[in-house]
Amino acid sequence: MEHVYRKLKNEEKTKLNNFLKAKIGDLETEKRELVGVFGQTGAGKSSLINAVIGVKNLLPSGDVRACTSVMIKVEANTKNSKFEAEIEFISKEDWKDELWYVDRILKDGAQKEEGDDYGGGDTGEKLTAVYGEEWKNMSPDDLMDKKWFKEIPEFLQNREEGKKILTFESARELSAKLVKYTKSDSTGQDGDIKRFYWPLIKCVTVRVPHNDLLQHVTLVDLPGNGDYNKSRDKMWKEIVGCCSTVWIVTEIKRAASDAEAWDILENASSLMGNGGECQQVHFICTKSDYSPEWEDKSAAEVRAAIFKRNREAKEAVMTNFRKKRKINKHFSEECFKVFTVSSKEFLKRKRLEPEDTEIPKLQEFLQELDDSHSDTVNYVFGALGIISLIHGARYSKVAGQTERVHTQLQTTLREELDKIRKALGEVYMDFKKCLTEGVEKSKDSCEKKLNSILFPRRASGSAFHKTLKYVVENNGTYKQKKRRQETMNEKLSSHLTDSIDEKFRKTFPNERQCEPFNGVIKAFSLQTERLIQQNKAVELQLTFLKTEV
């Protein structure tokens, strides 16, 4: 197709010529499936990803004092045999805004008492990571001095150039270098690293050579929720909304009762489900291979105990899932699966066979995702349509036949569109009814919801000013200490979104085998097969239409 494209570029520019070049460009566009991976610190996300893709020591494993604070994409390196990390920074303007925010909020005493509930602690932690304790005695302008960014000069460049590329021969080398860009060490106990740059990072893309599972699949290690930095928060929401599958990772010993894991799923469900592209949720219970109670048991007894606990964990998680009304509005039981895995046993094979660790099941799932985007099939089918149109346009027209086929196509198109309009009209009326009810509920609850944000319980009178100031300066976003970030507009509009959630899921189902609008769009057909049999003279043009519809 490259040869065809070059030839078209040298020909006269016409509507058909431009159309064909655009179609070839679309054909070359790579399409990837995104799998989002959520989980709290210590749950074993990094170890899980390393085991599933078959690369030991790729992502740095966390502990209780060093957690992943940056979004990390893991995909195939199709260009060379190196392990690469592409580090994308937030803009220096965004960082300067945060510095000025600190100067106004923290240094004027707003972090005292309950005032530090609104972002102060988080921001102070960010600045300490980048500058150490020295930032407390400096102005925002001082903190933007180039001397602080000697190790990352790319941060000071414009957005197009502001990326740092790290290249290594081994996964272990890359992992060691990534720590300072992706990890947060709140205790400062990591003596080898003096400064951490995660607050300045928008995203890190890790590319792995010679990996068949990642040819058309990207695994995304995601922080639990958004960030009040605008660019990081925007990217987080975009990625979550684009994930076709989400993995919720938690330790097996508390899988069913892990409040944080379920909170992550509940809070992101609207972005993933009705507001996104997610079709499947996998609840992955890690570290299934060990319990202190099994120390004195025989190998056979340990194996039996593992299987028993795995079975009980799956049942408990499914029982809890059925109780989660907010999640159920977006995902049916058919979309929800539970896995009990052991990354350690998969690699060491002391007590369990590989298939018993369920890592192979996740690998098989990724392989199926990868196969669904077969380069060869999609490329050949698209190329067939383009070549057919090119040759068809060059053949002389058969008197009367082209016009007759055109008339038949127009008639069929009108009939098919009428079916779609009818289905859309019915859906429109259903949504209108739901939203009308939602509007009335929103009117009744608006003031109460607003007060719950601006006048939190058990807060002094001064808290109102601090909260309002924080909300205004962050475009309606607010975050109380040790609680998830929320948005005022989302809270005020919750009755509207709640009113259509159920209808939305029925109209745009997440299940792969179901189609939107009860399948009326999928059933759309121009009857090109029949027309090809009856009109061989315009077979090439009809073949193009067949590949498009």
N, C-alpha and C positions, 0 to 999 in steps of 0.2 A: 504493500500500500504506500510505502514511502516513494516508490517510483511513480505511482499514479499521482500522488500529491505534488511531486516536483513538476510533472508534466502539466498538471492543471495550473500551477503557478505561472507557467510560461504562456498559457493560452489567454485569449481575450477574457476580460472580466465581465461575466454575465451573472444574472441571478442564479442560474443553474450551477455555474462554476463556483460561486461563493458558497452555495448550499452544499455542494459535494465536498469542498475543502473543510467546511465545518463538521460534516458527518465523519470524515476521516479523522479529524481532531478528536471528536467524541470517542471514536473507536480506540484511540491510543490512550485515553484517560484510564488510569488504573483505579479500580474499585476495590475497597477493602471493607471487611467486616470488623467492627470494633467490639471487643469484649472487655467491659469494665470490671475491675477487681477492687472491691471495698473490704475494709477490715481494720480493726483497731490495732494499736501497737502490740506486738508480741503474738498476734494471732497466726502468724506464719505465712503472710502473703508472699513475701519475696521467695521463701523456700518453696512454696507451692509453684510459683511461676517458673523458678529454676528447674524444678523436677519435671513439670509438664512439658517444657520445651526441650528438656534433655541437656541442659547446659549448667553444670555445677558452678557455683560461685559467681554467677552473673550479676544479679542484683544484690546489693549489700543487705544482709539480714539485720533486722532491728532488735533492740532490747528495750527494757523499760525506761531507759534514759535517752535513747536515740531513736526517734521515729521518723518515718518518711513524711516530709512536709511538702513535697513537690510532685506534680503529676509526671509519671514516667510511662512513656510509650515503648513497647517492645515489639519490633518487627524484623523482617528479614533484610539482610544486606545483600542485594542482588547485583551490586556493582563490583565488589572485590571480596577478598577472603579475610578481611580485618574485622575486629570488633570495634564498632564506632559508637560515640555518644555525641549527639548534636544538642547543645545547650542553648535554649532560646531565653533571652532576658526580657524582663518587663522594660518599659521605656524609662529613661532617666527622668522624664517629666513626672511619671507616676511616682517614682521613688522620692523625688523632691517634694511632691504633694504630701506624701506620708511624713516626711521629715518636718514639714511646716505644721502638720497636724500634731505631731509630738510636741513641738515647741509651744503650741497654743494650749493643748490639753494637759499634757503631763507636767510641764514646768510651771504652769500657773496654779498648781495644787489640785487640779481636778481629779487626780488619781487617789486622793485621800478618801477614806471611809468607803461609802458605797459607790463613789464615782468611778472607781477602777473597774466596776462591773461592765463598763461600756468601752471595751477595746483597748484601754490603757495598758493592761498587763500584756496583752498579745503584742502590741506594737513595741513595748519596751523590750520584750523578748527578741523581736526581730532585730532591733538596733544593736542589742548586746551581741547577737550572733555575728553581725557584720563588723562591728567596730570594737567589741569588747566593752568594758565599762567606761571608756573614754568619751563616748557620745554624750554623757550626761552633762558635761561641762562645755559643750560646743554648740555653735549655731548651725542651722540648716545649711547655710552657705559653706561653713567649714567642713561639714560632713559630705559635701559634694566635691571636695577637692580631689584632684586626680590621684593624689598619693594613696588614697584608700583603695583604688581600683587597678593597681599595677599588675596584679595577677589576672585580672579580667578586663583588659582594655576594650574588649568587644562591647561591654555594657555601656560605654560612653559613645558608641557609634550609633548611627541611625538604625531604624528597625530592620531594614533590608540586610544590612551588613552585620547587625548586632547578634551574631551567633558564634558560639565557640565550638569547634570540632575537636574531639579527642579520639585518637586512633591507637589501637593496641593489637598485639599479636594474640593475647589470651584474654579470656573472660575475667580471670582473677586480677590482672593488671587494671582492667577497666573498672572493675568493682571497687578496688582500693581508691582510685582517683575520684570516683563518683560521690564518695561519702560527703565531702565538703560542699557539694552542690545540691545534695538531695536530703541530707539528714539534719535533724535538729537535736542538739545535745544540750538539754536545758540545765544540766548540772555542771557542765564544763569539765567533766572528768576525762575527756578524751585528750590525753596529753600530746598526741601526735599532730592534732589539728588545732590551730590557734583561732582560726576564723571559719565561719560557715556562711556560705553564700546563698542558701535556699530562699531567703526573703527577696532576692533579686531575680530569681528564676521563674520564668513563666511556665516552661515545660522542658523536659529532657526526653529525647528520642534515642533509644538504644537500638542499634542494628546488629543482628546476629548473622554470621555467614553460614551457608550450607545448612539451612533449616527448612525442611519441607513443610512443617506445620504453619509457618508464618508467611508463606508466599503471598497470601491474600487476606491474612488475619493479623490484626494488631491487638495485643494485650495492653490494657491501660491500667497501671497501678494508680488508684485515685485516693486522694485525701478524703476523709469522711464527709466533709461538706465544703461549701464555697469559701471564698476569701473576700474580705472587704476591699482588697486591692482590685480596682475595676477590671483590669485586663486578665488577671488570674481568675477572678470570679466568672467573667464572661466565658473564658475558655473552658472552665470546669462545667458550666451549664451546657455549653455546646457539645462537649464530649459526652456527658452523661445522656443527653438527649439523642445522640447518634449511636449509642451502643445497641447492637442487636441482641446481646446477651449480657447479663450482669452476674458476677460471682460475689456473693456475700460470704466472707471468710471469718470463721470464729473457731475457738478451741472446742473440741468435742465435750469436754467435761462440764461446760456450761452453755452449750449451744442453744437449747430451747429457752433458757432464761437470760441470755446475754442481752441486756437492755440496749447497749450501744449498737450492736449488730442490727437489732430489729428497728431501732430508731433511724439508723442510716437508711434502711430499706423503706421505712414509712415516709421519711422526709424527702427522699429522692424519687419516690414512686410516681408522683405526678409528672416529673421531668422525664422519667424513663418510660412510663406507660402511655397514658393518654396524650401527654405532651411530647412524647418521643417515639423512638423506633424499636424499643425493647420488646422482644418476643418471648424470651425465656429468662427466668431467674433461677440460678443454681445456688443453693445454700450449702456451703462447703464446710464440713466439720473437720478440722485438722487435728494432728497429733493423736490419731486414733490408736497408736501402737503401744502406748505406755500408761501405766497407773502405778503409784507406789504400792498399792495393795497386791500387786502381782509379783513382788520381788521373790517370794519363796515358792512360787508355783512352778510346775514343770512346763516344758515348752508346749505340750499338748493342752494343758490347762490354760495357759496364757492365750493361746490361739483361740480356744473356745470362748474365753472371757472377752476377747477383742470382738469376736463376731456378735456375741450377746449384747455388748454395749453399743456396737454400731447399729444393730437392729432397734434397740430401745431409743437411741438418739434420733434416728430417722422418724420413728413414730411420734416422739415428743415434739420434734420440730414441725411435722405436718399438723399435729393437733394445735400447736400454737399458731401456725399460719392460718388455719381455718377461723381462728378467733380475731384475726387482724382485719377489721372491717375496712380500714383505710387502704390497706394493700389489696384486699380482695376486690375493691372497686376498679382496680387497674389490671390485676392479674388473676386469672382463674387457676384452679388447682392443676389444670393440664399444663400450664406454663411454668409451674414451680416444681423443681426437683431437688432432692437432698442427696449429697455425697458424703461419705465418711472416708477420709484419706489420711495417708501417712507418707509424707515426702521422704522421711528418714528411712523407713522400711523399704520404700520403692528403690532407694539407692543402695542400701546395705543388705537387704533380703535376709535378715536373721530369723525372724519369726513368721513372716508372711510371704506368700508368693506375690509377684508383681500385680497380678490381676486382683488380689485381695485388697490391695491398697487403694483401688479405684482410680489411681492416676491414669492407667490405660484408658479408662472410660472417658476421662476428660480429654485425653489425647485424641481418641476416636471422634469425640464431638468436634474438636477443632479441625480435624481432617475433613469431616463432613462439611463444615463451614467453608473450608478452603476449596473443596471440590465443587461447591455450589457456585463458585466464581471461576469456572474453568476458562482460562485464557483462550485456549484453542477453540472451544465450541463457540464462545461469544464472538471471538474475533472473526472466525470463518463465516458465521451466520451474518454478521454485520457487513463483512467484505463482500459477501455474495449479493446483498441488496445494493450496495454502492456500484459494483461492477455491472450488475444487471441494469441499473438506471443509466449508467454511462453508455452502454451499448444500445439500449433501447432508444435513447435520445438521438442516436446517430442513424438509426434505421429510418427509411422513408415511411411515411404514414400510409396506411391502407385506407382508401377513400371510404368514409362513412363509418368504418369500424371503430376508430378512436372515439368519435363523437358518441357512438352508441354505448360503448363501454363507460365513457364518462358519465352519460345520463344514468346508466344502471348503478354506477357507484354513488352518484348523488342521491338517488332514490333510497338505496340501502343505508347510506349515511344518515339521511333524515330519519328513517325508521328507527335506527339504532340509537340516535341521539334523543329521540322522543322517549324511548324506554329509560334512558339515563335521567332525562329531565323529570320524568314522573317519580322516579326513585328519590332524586334529590329534593323534589318538592315535598314529598312526605317527610323526609328527614328534617327539612327546614322547619316545617310546622311543629314537629316534635321538639326540636331544639328551642324554638320560640316559646313554646308553652313552658318548658323547663326553666328557661332564663327569666321569664316573667315572674315565676314564683321565686326564683333566686334574687331578683331585684327587690322584691318586697321584704324578704328576709334580711337582705343587706341594709335596707333603710332602717329596719327595726333594731339592728344590732351594731350599726356603724359607730355610734358614740361609745358604746360599751367596749368594743374592740379597741378603739382609739385610746380610751382611758387605760386599758390594760397594758398598753405599750408605754404611754407617756407618764402614767402615774402607777408605777409598780407597787405592789403591796409591801408594807413594812419598810418603806423608803421615806427619808426626810423630805421636807419641802424643797430643798435645794436640788434634789435628785431630778425634779421636773426639768429644770433649766439644762442640766448636764445631759439628760436623755434627749431632749429636744434638739440641743446643739449637735449631738452626735448623729441623730437621725437626719437632720438637715444637711450636714456636711458630707454624709455618705449616701445621698440620694435615696433616702428612705430605708436604708439598711441599718439594722441594729443587732448587736451581739452582746448578750450578758456574759459575764465571766463564767467559764465552765459550762456554758450552754451553747446550743447551736445558733448559727447566724440566721436571722429572719429578715423578711422584707415587709415593710408596712403595707405596701400596695397588695402584696400577696395575701396578707392577713385580712385586709379590708374586703378583698374580692373573693374570699374563701367560699362564701355562700353561693356566689355565681358559679365558680368552678365545681363545687360540690353538686350543684343542681343538675349538671350535665354529665358528670363522670360516668354514670351507669349507661346512659344513652350513647355516650361517645364510644365506650368500649364495645358496645354491640354494633355500632356503625363502623368502627375501625378496629376490629378484633386483633388481639396480639397473637392468637394462635396461627401458626404457619399455614395450616390447611384451610383456614377461613379467609374469606375475601371481604373487602369493604363494600358497603352498600348492598349487602346480601348477594354479592357476586355479579351484580348487573354490569359492572365495568369489565370484569374478566370475560363475561359472555359477549362483549362487543365484538362484532365481526363484519367485515366488508365482503364476505363470501368470495374471497380471491381464488380459492381452490376451484370453485365451480366456474368462475369467469375464465380462469386459465384454460380449462378444458374446452371452453366454448370459443375462445378468442386467442388462438396461437400467435396471431400477428403482433399482439401487444403483451405477450407472455413475460417479456423481460421487465416491462414497467410494472406489471401486476406482481411479479416476484419481489420487486423492491417494496411494494406496499405490504406484501405478506411478511417481510422481515421487520417492518416498522410497527405493525399493529399487534 
